[in-house]
Amino acid sequence: MTIQNKRIFASILFVLISVVCTAQGSIPPPPGPPPPPGFPIDGGLLFGMIFALFYGVKKLVFPTNNN
């Protein structure tokens, strides 16, 4: 076999193996149970809102002039 024939054979083999591997789909796992009702919001959200409020008030009270 020449080098060109080996490359063509390897390319065809690679494509065929790829097709066979992707054709064998796996069964997806069943979905998990839904979260319990009244699931609490993370405490970081409240902290972020308080921080944003203080930051906004600071910017309104002490404006910076960058000329």
C-alpha positions as CSV (number, residue, x, y, z in Angstrom):
1,M,0.0,0.0,0.0
2,T,1.2,3.5,-0.8
3,I,1.2,6.3,1.7
4,Q,-1.9,7.9,-0.1
5,N,-3.9,4.7,0.2
6,K,-3.0,4.3,3.9
7,R,-4.2,7.9,4.6
8,I,-7.5,7.3,2.7
9,F,-8.0,4.0,4.6
10,A,-7.3,5.6,7.9
11,S,-9.6,8.5,7.2
12,I,-12.5,6.2,6.2
13,L,-11.9,4.0,9.2
14,F,-11.9,7.0,11.5
15,V,-15.2,8.3,10.1
16,L,-16.8,4.9,10.3
17,I,-15.7,4.4,14.0
18,S,-17.0,7.9,14.8
19,V,-20.4,7.2,13.3
20,V,-20.7,3.9,15.2
21,C,-19.7,5.5,18.5
22,T,-22.2,8.4,18.1
23,A,-25.0,6.1,17.0
24,Q,-25.0,4.2,20.3
25,G,-26.9,6.7,22.4
26,S,-27.0,6.2,26.1
27,I,-30.2,6.2,28.2
28,P,-30.4,9.5,30.1
29,P,-30.8,9.3,33.8
30,P,-34.3,10.0,35.2
31,P,-35.0,13.5,36.4
32,G,-34.5,14.3,40.0
33,P,-37.3,15.1,42.4
34,P,-38.6,18.7,42.4
35,P,-37.3,21.0,45.2
36,P,-39.4,21.2,48.3
37,P,-42.0,23.9,48.4
38,G,-40.9,27.1,50.1
39,F,-37.2,26.6,49.0
40,P,-35.3,29.4,50.7
41,I,-33.5,32.0,48.6
42,D,-29.8,32.0,49.3
43,G,-28.6,34.5,51.9
44,G,-26.1,36.0,49.5
45,L,-28.9,37.6,47.6
46,L,-30.0,39.6,50.6
47,F,-26.4,40.6,51.4
48,G,-25.9,41.7,47.7
49,M,-29.0,43.9,47.8
50,I,-28.0,45.5,51.0
51,F,-24.5,46.2,49.7
52,A,-25.9,47.6,46.5
53,L,-28.2,49.9,48.4
54,F,-25.4,51.2,50.6
55,Y,-23.1,51.7,47.6
56,G,-25.8,53.6,45.7
57,V,-26.5,55.9,48.7
58,K,-22.8,56.5,49.1
59,K,-22.5,57.5,45.5
60,L,-25.4,59.9,45.8
61,V,-24.2,61.5,49.0
62,F,-20.5,61.7,48.1
63,P,-20.3,62.1,44.3
64,T,-16.8,61.9,42.8
65,N,-15.9,64.4,40.1
66,N,-13.3,62.9,37.7
67,N,-12.5,65.7,35.3
